[in-house]
Amino acid sequence: MIFKTLLSAIILASPAISSISAHGADVTTSDISPYVFPENAPAAPAAMAFALDGKTYTALADDGRRLVRYDIRTGKELATVIDVKTTRDNTISKISGYVFSPDESYVLVYDEAKPIYRRSFTASYYVYEVRHNVLSPLSKNHSEQRAPIWSPDGRMIAFTAGGNIYISKLDYQTEVAVTTDGAKNAVLNGVPDWSYEEEFDTTCSMAWAPDNSTLCYLKYDETDVPLYSFPIYQGTCNPQEEYALYPGSYSYKYPVAGAKNSVVTLHSYDVELRKTKSVGFSDARIEYIPRIEYAPSSDRLMVATLNRAQNRMEVYSVNPKSTVVKSVYVDESSTGWIDPMAYEGMKFLPEGFVVMSERSGYNHLYMYSYAGAQTRQITSGDYDVTAYYGYDTKTACHYYQAASTSPLSRVVSRVDAKGKVVNISPDNGTASASFTPAMDMCVLEYSNVTAAPVYTLVGASTGKAVRMLVDNKSYMARYPRLPRKEFFTMPSDGYTLNGYMIKPVDFDASRRYPVIMYQYSGPGSQEVRDRWRMDWDYFYASKGYIVICVDGRGTGGRGTAFKHTVYRHLGEYETIDQVNAARYAASLPYVDADRIGLFGWSYGGYEALMAASAQGAPYRAVVAVAPVTSWRYYDTIYTERYMLTPAENPDGYDEGAPINHTSNLKADLLIMHGTADDNVHLMNTLQYVSVLESKGRTCDMLLFPNMNHSIYGCGARAVVYLKMLQHFERSMR
């Protein structure tokens, strides 16, 4: 996200928002708010940082003014590590986040973070010396810093400011500039550009050698990447008064499909000599370097690379001193793309490295030596591994999450050296885990379709509960009469699709109900899951709607063949499946076939427009929020992963663009979009509306000034779903 100034709604060609009449009752944003973000979020334990002693952890107090140490097994408060009221030399109002040094003698803290994009931010960081209660600024030369990381010995911190990398040396209280060529919208050192952050899920591009001698980093030269700008307005939520009479603008580098990317290069900085070396790769196919990380050896920097099509991943072992490069692993997809989990989930162990691969038709774990030889296939079967947590050297067990019992479930399991698998979470529902450094205990989060998440500290080797952390009983009490979410399957084009249905609490099979079809449909995504998900759909069901969601082809949890069906053809097979899902709904005896609506957000908004524009589409009304309306407008990394470039796949881009299918749109349409959406630009919506208007067509449009892709804050999310309900009420009642 970019901006926090959020709500002041502009409505074009639509009635004013206040309340609506549904079944004789006025509905307001206050009625909807408990069901949508942020009020719908269940409780979760405070983020726990497990200590080196294996017996304690730290967490922030609720008010953020203290950092407290607790006993792992009992949860008893043992000591206050930091109290912002009593620190020496400097003070901050509260702690928003913190990271201990590797030996825990220092704590890096920050407050008042300023968002850059979805994940990145700048803040004023401070170094707290635990023994002497001294709080000192991380930098005296830069008021705000970004992406700081500790050296392994805890004596140095590398960080970025203004596109350059600096190293703060705590022993000498000095600061050294590693780079000097950083410049806005030109060169970034040590931190990713917009597209890398958004699509490769990374915020830091630096790595310390285990012996502290070398700092390796990526440089992003985005000079030739096209510049994108959008206006900023005054707004009414956290108003920006400087734009009261004349709008401002925000400009950043954003490469659309087929455009030039940042030129990314790898560099090695010698801390003692203060010299930088460039690391070169001879393979001209390399376009992206999504990950760099040291193995447990200072002469072995592991570098994951991708070609532009992202169907070939090669991992290199790099000696940062000599800059010698050796290829140790290659994974190529014959049917589609390399899933991001392949590089995001890599783990580097003393014995070798663990990678994920879909080579068998399902995503599984493999162990390789640093010489490049496969030493073991860790998991196997007709199911997808969905996360890898790590390896316990004492028990020789690997821990992971998988859809091993059903595509709808996620189970946390361990597998030993002999291949014996034991589930440490229930066989059904959705579980995830966060492990202690020793891999002997984990915080297990578990939910299912009828129960909100429960957080339990469990023994990793036994799966037995040590203590309950959060049970969410009080949260569940807030929703005493919820309709039940029911799973079903249906046929489509020779495939069996998974779906769910939410019926009104007072459902009467002799009646005929209006239906809202919901979907996301993006490649690898999955909405139909046995997990807790409180949202707008439960509220709509309370107002007399049936809500149905079906995961079509391209979605995840069902192996590579099902997912890669959509390769080079985004919008084609998803549309066939969504239209068939609507026809399936219309065939049910308790559904009014003349009152079927369709909704989606982001990729779901894109697919809502595609499905509603299909020949014979059975929808009365459609709502698309922040939709892509042509893949030519979206970024290189995401789009080309599934579509290749426009030059390589022009027909796919043309056929998969909603702006090329507006003549077939028969449903009443509402589009909503944030004007400061740095992800899916407002241009997508405006160009689509322009095409409609040029054909003498109209639609309703609701804009959210200064809001990003998520459209939340100051009650905005409730406004989205109130306006959507209003649209369906008017069109389908």
Long-range contacts (C-beta under 8 A, 24 or more apart in sequence): 1-115, 1-117, 1-118, 1-678, 1-708, 1-709, 1-710, 2-115, 2-116, 2-117, 2-250, 2-676, 2-678, 2-708, 3-115, 3-232, 3-250, 3-676, 3-706, 3-707, 3-708, 4-115, 4-238, 4-713, 5-232, 5-235, 5-237, 5-238, 5-239, 5-240, 5-706, 6-235, 6-237, 6-238, 6-704, 6-706, 6-707, 6-711, 6-712, 6-713, 6-714, 6-716, 7-235, 7-236, 7-237, 7-704, 7-705, 7-707, 7-713, 7-714, 7-715, 7-716, 7-719, 8-233, 8-235, 8-236, 8-237, 8-704, 8-705, 8-706, 9-702, 9-703, 9-704, 9-705, 9-716, 9-719, 10-702, 10-703, 10-704, 10-705, 11-700, 11-701, 11-702, 11-703, 12-700, 12-701, 12-702, 12-703, 13-698, 13-699, 13-700, 13-701, 14-670, 14-700, 14-701, 14-702, 14-723, 14-727, 15-726, 15-730, 17-702, 17-719, 17-722, 17-723, 17-726, 19-722, 20-722, 20-725, 20-726, 20-729, 21-729, 22-543, 22-544, 22-725, 22-729, 23-543, 23-544, 27-543, 27-722, 27-725, 28-722, 29-715, 29-718, 29-719, 29-722, 30-718, 31-539, 32-536, 32-539, 32-718, 32-721, 32-722, 32-725, 33-715, 33-718, 34-478, 34-479, 35-534, 35-535, 35-536, 35-538, 35-539, 35-721, 36-535, 36-536, 36-539, 36-717, 36-718, 36-720, 36-721, 37-712, 37-717, 38-712, 38-717, 40-534, 40-535, 42-452, 42-453, 42-472, 42-475, 42-532, 42-534, 43-470, 43-472, 43-474, 43-475, 44-445, 44-453, 44-455, 44-470, 45-443, 45-455, 45-469, 45-470, 48-434, 48-443, 49-98, 49-100, 50-436, 50-437, 51-100, 51-104, 52-103, 52-104, 52-437, 54-436, 54-437, 54-438, 54-440, 58-98, 58-100, 60-95, 60-98, 63-94, 64-94, 64-95, 64-96, 64-111, 65-94, 65-95, 67-95, 67-98, 67-107, 67-109, 72-436, 72-441, 72-457, 72-466, 73-457, 73-466, 73-467, 74-467, 75-467, 75-469, 81-107, 81-130, 82-107, 82-109, 82-128, 86-133, 87-128, 87-133, 87-134, 87-135, 88-132, 88-133, 88-134, 88-135, 89-134, 89-135, 89-136, 90-126, 90-135, 90-136, 90-137, 91-135, 92-124, 92-126, 92-135, 96-123, 97-123, 99-148, 99-150, 101-150, 101-154, 102-150, 102-152, 102-153, 102-154, 103-153, 103-154, 104-130, 105-129, 105-130, 105-131, 105-154, 106-130, 106-154, 106-170, 108-138, 108-148, 108-150, 108-157, 109-135, 114-144, 116-146, 117-194, 117-197, 117-198, 117-678, 118-197, 118-198, 118-679, 118-709, 119-197, 119-201, 119-203, 120-146, 120-147, 120-191, 120-192, 120-197, 120-203, 121-146, 122-146, 125-159, 127-157, 127-168, 127-170, 136-173, 138-168, 139-166, 139-168, 139-175, 140-175, 141-166, 141-175, 142-166, 146-191, 147-190, 147-191, 147-203, 147-204, 147-206, 149-204, 149-206, 149-208, 150-208, 151-208, 151-212, 152-208, 152-209, 152-210, 152-211, 152-212, 153-212, 155-212, 156-212, 156-271, 158-190, 158-206, 158-208, 158-215, 160-188, 160-189, 160-190, 160-191, 160-206, 163-187, 163-188, 163-189, 163-191, 164-189, 164-190, 165-189, 165-190, 165-206, 165-215, 165-217, 165-269, 167-215, 167-271, 176-274, 178-215, 178-217, 178-269, 178-276, 179-217, 179-219, 179-276, 185-222, 185-227, 185-251, 185-252, 185-253, 186-221, 186-222, 186-223, 187-219, 187-220, 187-221, 187-222, 187-223, 188-219, 188-220, 188-222, 188-262, 189-217, 189-218, 189-219, 189-220, 190-217, 190-218, 191-220, 192-218, 192-220, 193-220, 193-222, 193-225, 193-253, 193-262, 194-252, 194-253, 194-254, 194-635, 194-678, 195-254, 195-255, 195-261, 195-262, 195-635, 195-636, 195-637, 196-220, 196-262, 196-264, 196-288, 196-290, 196-637, 198-635, 198-637, 198-638, 198-679, 199-340, 199-635, 199-637, 199-638, 199-641, 200-288, 200-290, 200-291, 200-340, 200-343, 200-344, 200-637, 201-340, 201-344, 202-290, 202-291, 205-292, 207-292, 207-293, 207-294, 207-301, 208-294, 209-294, 209-298, 209-301, 209-320, 210-294, 210-296, 210-297, 210-298, 211-298, 212-271, 213-270, 213-271, 213-272, 213-298, 214-268, 214-269, 214-270, 214-271, 214-298, 214-320, 214-321, 215-268, 215-269, 215-271, 216-266, 216-267, 216-268, 216-269, 216-279, 216-292, 216-294, 216-301, 216-318, 216-320, 217-266, 217-267, 217-269, 217-292, 218-264, 218-265, 218-266, 218-267, 218-289, 218-292, 219-264, 219-265, 219-266, 219-267, 220-262, 220-263, 220-264, 221-262, 221-263, 221-264, 221-265, 222-253, 222-262, 222-263, 224-260, 224-263, 225-253, 225-254, 225-255, 225-259, 225-260, 225-261, 225-262, 226-253, 226-254, 226-255, 226-256, 226-259, 226-260, 227-251, 227-252, 227-253, 227-254, 228-252, 228-253, 228-254, 228-681, 230-675, 230-676, 230-677, 230-678, 230-681, 230-682, 231-675, 232-676, 232-706, 233-675, 233-705, 233-706, 235-705, 235-706, 237-706, 237-713, 237-714, 240-706, 250-676, 250-678, 252-678, 254-635, 254-678, 254-681, 255-635, 255-636, 256-632, 256-633, 256-634, 256-635, 256-636, 256-639, 257-631, 257-632, 257-633, 257-634, 257-635, 257-636, 257-639, 257-640, 257-643, 257-645, 257-646, 257-653, 258-632, 258-636, 258-640, 258-645, 258-646, 258-647, 259-636, 261-287, 261-288, 261-308, 261-636, 261-637, 264-288, 264-289, 266-292, 266-303, 266-318, 268-301, 268-320, 268-321, 268-323, 270-321, 277-320, 277-323, 278-323, 279-303, 279-318, 279-320, 279-323, 279-325, 280-323, 280-325, 281-305, 281-316, 281-325, 282-325, 283-314, 285-312, 286-314, 288-637, 290-340, 290-343, 290-344, 291-343, 291-344, 291-346, 293-346, 293-348, 294-348, 295-348, 295-353, 295-370, 296-348, 296-349, 296-350, 297-370, 300-370, 302-346, 302-348, 302-353, 304-343, 304-346, 306-338, 306-343, 308-640, 308-645, 309-337, 309-640, 309-641, 309-644, 310-337, 310-338, 310-637, 310-640, 310-641, 311-336, 311-337, 311-338, 312-338, 313-338, 313-342, 313-343, 315-346, 315-353, 315-355, 317-370, 326-372, 327-372, 328-368, 328-370, 328-371, 328-372, 329-353, 329-355, 329-368, 329-372, 331-355, 331-357, 331-359, 333-358, 333-564, 335-560, 335-561, 335-564, 335-567, 336-560, 336-563, 336-564, 336-567, 336-642, 337-564, 337-567, 337-641, 337-642, 339-363, 339-524, 341-386, 341-387, 345-387, 345-388, 347-388, 347-390, 347-391, 349-391, 350-393, 351-375, 351-391, 354-378, 354-388, 354-391, 354-398, 356-385, 356-388, 358-560, 361-559, 361-560, 361-561, 362-559, 362-560, 363-560, 365-398, 365-400, 378-415, 379-415, 379-421, 382-559, 383-407, 384-556, 384-557, 384-558, 384-559, 386-410, 386-557, 387-432, 389-433, 389-435, 389-439, 389-442, 390-435, 390-439, 391-439, 392-438, 392-439, 392-440, 392-460, 392-461, 393-439, 394-438, 394-439, 394-440, 395-461, 397-439, 397-460, 397-461, 399-433, 399-435, 399-439, 399-442, 399-460, 401-431, 401-432, 401-433, 403-557, 406-530, 407-498, 407-526, 407-557, 407-558, 408-487, 408-498, 408-528, 408-529, 408-530, 408-557, 409-529, 409-530, 410-529, 410-531, 412-442, 412-444, 414-460, 414-461, 422-463, 423-463, 424-458, 424-460, 424-462, 424-463, 425-463, 428-530, 429-530, 429-531, 430-529, 430-530, 430-531, 430-532, 435-460, 436-460, 441-466, 443-469, 447-531, 447-532, 448-530, 448-531, 448-532, 449-484, 449-485, 449-487, 449-500, 449-530, 449-531, 449-532, 450-484, 450-485, 450-532, 451-476, 451-532, 452-476, 452-532, 452-534, 453-532, 479-534, 479-538, 481-505, 482-538, 483-507, 483-538, 483-541, 483-542, 487-528, 487-530, 490-550, 490-580, 490-581, 490-584, 491-580, 492-552, 492-576, 492-577, 492-580, 492-581, 492-584, 493-553, 493-573, 493-576, 493-577, 493-580, 495-553, 495-562, 495-577, 497-550, 497-551, 497-552, 497-553, 497-577, 497-581, 498-528, 498-550, 498-551, 499-528, 499-548, 499-549, 499-550, 499-551, 499-581, 500-528, 500-548, 500-549, 501-546, 501-547, 501-548, 501-549, 502-537, 502-538, 502-541, 502-546, 502-547, 502-548, 503-541, 503-546, 504-541, 504-542, 504-544, 504-545, 504-546, 505-541, 505-542, 507-590, 508-590, 509-589, 509-590, 510-590, 511-590, 512-589, 512-590, 512-591, 512-592, 513-544, 513-545, 513-546, 513-590, 513-591, 513-592, 513-595, 514-544, 514-545, 514-546, 514-592, 514-595, 514-596, 514-597, 514-728, 514-732, 514-733, 515-545, 515-546, 515-547, 515-548, 515-582, 515-585, 515-586, 515-591, 515-592, 515-595, 515-596, 515-597, 516-540, 516-545, 516-546, 516-547, 516-548, 516-596, 516-597, 516-598, 516-599, 516-728, 517-548, 517-549, 517-550, 517-578, 517-581, 517-582, 517-585, 517-596, 517-597, 517-598, 517-599, 517-619, 518-547, 518-548, 518-549, 518-598, 518-599, 518-600, 518-604, 519-549, 519-550, 519-551, 519-552, 519-578, 519-581, 519-598, 519-600, 519-604, 519-607, 519-608, 520-600, 520-601, 520-602, 520-603, 520-604, 520-607, 521-551, 521-552, 521-554, 521-555, 521-574, 521-578, 521-600, 521-603, 521-604, 521-607, 522-554, 522-555, 522-602, 522-603, 522-604, 523-554, 523-555, 523-556, 523-563, 523-566, 523-570, 523-641, 523-642, 524-554, 524-555, 524-556, 524-563, 525-551, 525-555, 525-556, 525-603, 526-551, 526-555, 526-556, 526-557, 527-551, 527-555, 529-557, 536-721, 536-724, 539-721, 540-725, 543-725, 545-728, 546-585, 546-590, 546-591, 548-581, 548-585, 550-577, 550-578, 550-581, 550-584, 552-576, 552-577, 552-578, 552-581, 553-577, 566-642, 567-642, 568-642, 568-643, 568-644, 568-649, 568-652, 569-652, 569-655, 569-656, 570-631, 570-642, 570-643, 570-652, 570-656, 571-606, 571-607, 571-610, 571-655, 571-656, 571-657, 571-658, 572-655, 572-656, 574-607, 574-610, 574-611, 575-607, 575-610, 575-611, 575-614, 576-614, 578-607, 578-611, 579-611, 579-614, 579-616, 579-617, 579-618, 582-611, 582-617, 582-618, 582-619, 583-618, 586-618, 593-618, 594-620, 595-620, 595-732, 595-733, 596-620, 596-732, 597-621, 597-622, 597-623, 597-667, 597-728, 597-731, 597-732, 598-622, 598-623, 598-667, 599-623, 599-624, 599-625, 599-724, 600-624, 600-625, 600-627, 601-625, 601-626, 602-626, 602-627, 602-628, 602-679, 602-680, 602-709, 603-628, 605-671, 606-658, 609-658, 609-661, 609-665, 609-669, 609-688, 610-656, 610-658, 610-661, 612-665, 612-666, 612-667, 612-669, 613-658, 613-661, 613-662, 613-664, 613-665, 614-661, 614-664, 615-664, 617-664, 617-666, 617-667, 619-666, 619-667, 620-667, 620-668, 620-731, 620-732, 621-667, 621-668, 621-669, 621-670, 621-727, 621-728, 621-731, 621-732, 622-667, 622-668, 622-669, 622-670, 623-669, 623-670, 623-671, 623-672, 623-724, 623-727, 623-728, 624-669, 624-670, 624-671, 624-672, 625-671, 625-672, 625-673, 625-711, 625-720, 626-672, 626-673, 626-674, 626-677, 626-679, 626-680, 626-684, 626-685, 626-709, 626-711, 627-658, 627-671, 627-673, 627-680, 627-684, 627-685, 627-688, 628-658, 628-680, 628-684, 629-657, 629-658, 629-659, 629-684, 629-685, 629-687, 629-688, 630-657, 630-658, 630-659, 630-660, 630-684, 630-687, 631-656, 631-657, 632-657, 633-681, 633-683, 633-684, 633-687, 634-680, 658-688, 659-687, 659-688, 659-691, 662-688, 662-691, 662-692, 662-695, 662-697, 663-695, 665-692, 665-697, 667-731, 668-699, 668-700, 668-727, 668-730, 668-731, 669-699, 669-700, 670-699, 670-700, 670-701, 670-702, 670-723, 670-724, 670-727, 671-699, 671-700, 671-701, 671-702, 672-701, 672-702, 672-703, 672-704, 672-711, 672-720, 672-723, 672-724, 673-701, 673-702, 673-703, 673-704, 674-703, 674-704, 674-706, 674-707, 674-708, 674-709, 674-710, 674-711, 675-703, 675-704, 675-705, 675-706, 675-707, 676-705, 676-706, 676-707, 676-708, 677-707, 677-708, 677-709, 678-708, 678-709, 679-708, 679-709, 680-709, 700-727
